[in-house]
Amino acid sequence: MIQVIENAVNNSLQEYVKSQICEIDFPWHYTNDIVRDNTNKKFSGFMSPILQRDYPPMPKLDLFLCVLFEALEKTEVKFDNIDRIRAGMFTKEHSNIIHNSHIDYEMPHTAMLYYVIDSDGPTYFYDNNNNIIKQVEPKQGTAVIFDGHTLHSSSSPVTSDRRIVINYNFNLPHNMKWSF
């Protein structure tokens, strides 16, 4: 199941997260292969490892944890531990580019996407035959929570200057199954 939560966090927190992630000294890192899968297609973009193995935790980690905690309060989803929090940004393209469908990790997990700003460049969700089953437009303050084994893909904006999403990957408690 894919759960979309509009206004997943209060307006003040939405604006504060946006001001922090869009400031000039936010540590964005360019990568020419931001979306990884088993094809030869590569898509460039910017990422920031907020909480990720092999990187030191970001000084503003608490801010991004607040987003997760507040969004999850609006659901029945609980978690044991966080595997990764990563911000991703794609910049404007001249045509609609849908990135590779993928899952973030092979291990069982739950994923949450939090849209930092309004933009175009929807997120697509797929069935096991790679048919689109849902499309979510990036809207500031919206979160999408889904089973981490659900194929999904981002896309680049065409009319907006950039698309910024915070990607959360976490594990459910051992006694919970994935559903809401």
Secondary structure by P-SEA (a helix, b strand, c coil): cbbbbcccccaaaaaaaaaaaaccccbbbbbcccccccccbbbbbbbbcccccccccccaaaaaaaaaaaaaaacccccccccbbbbbbbcccccccccbbbbcccccbbbbbbbcccccbbbbbbcccccccccccccccbbbbcccccccbbbbbccccbbbbbbbbbbccccccccc
